[in-house]
Amino acid sequence: VVYGVRALGLPDSGAGIGLLFSAAALGSLGSSVLLPPLNRCFATGSITLAGLTAAVVAVAALALVTEFVPALVFFFCWGAAQTLVIINAISLRQQVAPEHLQSRVNVTARMIAWGGMPFGAAAGGALAQVTSIETTYLVMALGVAISAAIGWFSPLRSARAEPWPASGDPSATGRGQASDPHPPARGATPLG
């Protein structure tokens, strides 16, 4: 809402704000449809890094555009990028966490991710108050760019999920496959 009113000059009660939210939601829907075929073709880590990189471009572009239609396009891209990263991470956690730890792993990840949001929102609001919405979006893009750059130069870019054996799998023994002479070390994850 603040972006639409301050950066684009939209009325705070008009349809334009709703269209911005709708564009982001359509982007989210699109990425949720595209993720399964992307996972069949690309490494899990590279999908996440591509999504982060796309988010940097979309957010930086939003900081620079002043027209409504380009803002709709970049809100669509931003929604698609952030949802791609989020659902890819959730899918990855569900694939690599042992079945009996699924709820603990997912709750912990959610608490870490969502628990920081109020602090980020407060920091962004404070920054927007003393600078501008455009500056705040550029700082946000810089933060995501740093995360993406670290990821591109790490093993994450080629990481693939290797699911844990199902608890009903007769070949499963503990944490590794019965046929695996080198099961994962205690506390190790099968990602990599």
Contacts in CASP RR format, 6 or more apart in sequence:
PFRMAT RR
TARGET T0000
AUTHOR 0000-0000-0000
METHOD contacts of the structure
MODEL  1
VVYGVRALGLPDSGAGIGLLFSAAALGSLGSSVLLPPLNRCFATGSITLA
GLTAAVVAVAALALVTEFVPALVFFFCWGAAQTLVIINAISLRQQVAPEH
LQSRVNVTARMIAWGGMPFGAAAGGALAQVTSIETTYLVMALGVAISAAI
GWFSPLRSARAEPWPASGDPSATGRGQASDPHPPARGATPLG
1 12 0 8 1.000
1 17 0 8 1.000
2 128 0 8 1.000
2 133 0 8 1.000
3 20 0 8 1.000
3 62 0 8 1.000
3 71 0 8 1.000
3 133 0 8 1.000
3 137 0 8 1.000
4 10 0 8 1.000
4 16 0 8 1.000
4 17 0 8 1.000
4 20 0 8 1.000
4 71 0 8 1.000
5 11 0 8 1.000
5 12 0 8 1.000
5 17 0 8 1.000
6 128 0 8 1.000
6 132 0 8 1.000
6 133 0 8 1.000
7 62 0 8 1.000
7 63 0 8 1.000
7 66 0 8 1.000
7 71 0 8 1.000
7 133 0 8 1.000
7 134 0 8 1.000
7 137 0 8 1.000
8 66 0 8 1.000
8 67 0 8 1.000
8 68 0 8 1.000
8 71 0 8 1.000
10 16 0 8 1.000
10 17 0 8 1.000
10 68 0 8 1.000
16 68 0 8 1.000
19 72 0 8 1.000
20 71 0 8 1.000
20 72 0 8 1.000
20 75 0 8 1.000
21 75 0 8 1.000
23 72 0 8 1.000
23 73 0 8 1.000
23 75 0 8 1.000
23 76 0 8 1.000
23 79 0 8 1.000
24 75 0 8 1.000
24 76 0 8 1.000
24 78 0 8 1.000
24 79 0 8 1.000
25 79 0 8 1.000
26 76 0 8 1.000
27 76 0 8 1.000
27 77 0 8 1.000
27 79 0 8 1.000
27 80 0 8 1.000
27 83 0 8 1.000
28 79 0 8 1.000
28 80 0 8 1.000
28 82 0 8 1.000
28 83 0 8 1.000
30 80 0 8 1.000
30 83 0 8 1.000
31 79 0 8 1.000
31 80 0 8 1.000
31 81 0 8 1.000
31 83 0 8 1.000
31 84 0 8 1.000
31 87 0 8 1.000
32 83 0 8 1.000
32 87 0 8 1.000
34 84 0 8 1.000
35 47 0 8 1.000
35 84 0 8 1.000
35 87 0 8 1.000
35 88 0 8 1.000
35 91 0 8 1.000
38 47 0 8 1.000
38 84 0 8 1.000
39 47 0 8 1.000
39 88 0 8 1.000
39 91 0 8 1.000
42 50 0 8 1.000
43 157 0 8 1.000
43 158 0 8 1.000
43 159 0 8 1.000
43 160 0 8 1.000
44 88 0 8 1.000
44 91 0 8 1.000
44 92 0 8 1.000
44 159 0 8 1.000
44 160 0 8 1.000
44 161 0 8 1.000
44 191 0 8 1.000
45 88 0 8 1.000
45 156 0 8 1.000
45 157 0 8 1.000
45 158 0 8 1.000
45 159 0 8 1.000
45 160 0 8 1.000
46 157 0 8 1.000
46 158 0 8 1.000
47 84 0 8 1.000
47 88 0 8 1.000
48 84 0 8 1.000
48 85 0 8 1.000
48 88 0 8 1.000
48 89 0 8 1.000
48 156 0 8 1.000
49 148 0 8 1.000
49 151 0 8 1.000
49 152 0 8 1.000
49 156 0 8 1.000
49 157 0 8 1.000
50 84 0 8 1.000
51 81 0 8 1.000
51 82 0 8 1.000
51 84 0 8 1.000
51 85 0 8 1.000
52 81 0 8 1.000
52 85 0 8 1.000
52 144 0 8 1.000
52 147 0 8 1.000
52 148 0 8 1.000
52 151 0 8 1.000
53 148 0 8 1.000
53 152 0 8 1.000
54 77 0 8 1.000
54 80 0 8 1.000
54 81 0 8 1.000
54 84 0 8 1.000
55 78 0 8 1.000
55 81 0 8 1.000
55 82 0 8 1.000
55 85 0 8 1.000
55 141 0 8 1.000
55 144 0 8 1.000
55 148 0 8 1.000
56 141 0 8 1.000
56 144 0 8 1.000
56 145 0 8 1.000
56 148 0 8 1.000
57 77 0 8 1.000
58 74 0 8 1.000
58 75 0 8 1.000
58 77 0 8 1.000
58 78 0 8 1.000
58 79 0 8 1.000
58 81 0 8 1.000
59 74 0 8 1.000
59 78 0 8 1.000
59 137 0 8 1.000
59 140 0 8 1.000
59 141 0 8 1.000
59 144 0 8 1.000
60 137 0 8 1.000
60 138 0 8 1.000
60 141 0 8 1.000
61 70 0 8 1.000
61 74 0 8 1.000
61 77 0 8 1.000
62 71 0 8 1.000
62 74 0 8 1.000
62 75 0 8 1.000
62 78 0 8 1.000
62 137 0 8 1.000
63 133 0 8 1.000
63 134 0 8 1.000
63 135 0 8 1.000
63 136 0 8 1.000
63 137 0 8 1.000
63 138 0 8 1.000
63 141 0 8 1.000
64 134 0 8 1.000
65 71 0 8 1.000
65 74 0 8 1.000
89 109 0 8 1.000
90 106 0 8 1.000
90 109 0 8 1.000
91 161 0 8 1.000
92 161 0 8 1.000
92 191 0 8 1.000
93 105 0 8 1.000
93 106 0 8 1.000
93 109 0 8 1.000
94 102 0 8 1.000
94 106 0 8 1.000
95 161 0 8 1.000
95 162 0 8 1.000
95 163 0 8 1.000
95 164 0 8 1.000
96 161 0 8 1.000
96 162 0 8 1.000
96 163 0 8 1.000
96 164 0 8 1.000
96 189 0 8 1.000
96 190 0 8 1.000
96 191 0 8 1.000
97 105 0 8 1.000
97 106 0 8 1.000
97 164 0 8 1.000
98 164 0 8 1.000
98 175 0 8 1.000
99 164 0 8 1.000
99 166 0 8 1.000
99 167 0 8 1.000
100 167 0 8 1.000
124 136 0 8 1.000
124 139 0 8 1.000
124 140 0 8 1.000
125 136 0 8 1.000
127 135 0 8 1.000
127 136 0 8 1.000
127 139 0 8 1.000
128 135 0 8 1.000
128 136 0 8 1.000
151 157 0 8 1.000
155 192 0 8 1.000
158 192 0 8 1.000
159 191 0 8 1.000
159 192 0 8 1.000
160 191 0 8 1.000
160 192 0 8 1.000
161 190 0 8 1.000
161 191 0 8 1.000
162 190 0 8 1.000
162 191 0 8 1.000
162 192 0 8 1.000
163 190 0 8 1.000
164 175 0 8 1.000
164 176 0 8 1.000
164 190 0 8 1.000
165 171 0 8 1.000
165 172 0 8 1.000
165 176 0 8 1.000
165 177 0 8 1.000
166 172 0 8 1.000
171 177 0 8 1.000
171 178 0 8 1.000
171 179 0 8 1.000
172 178 0 8 1.000
173 183 0 8 1.000
174 183 0 8 1.000
175 183 0 8 1.000
175 184 0 8 1.000
176 183 0 8 1.000
176 184 0 8 1.000
177 183 0 8 1.000
184 190 0 8 1.000
END
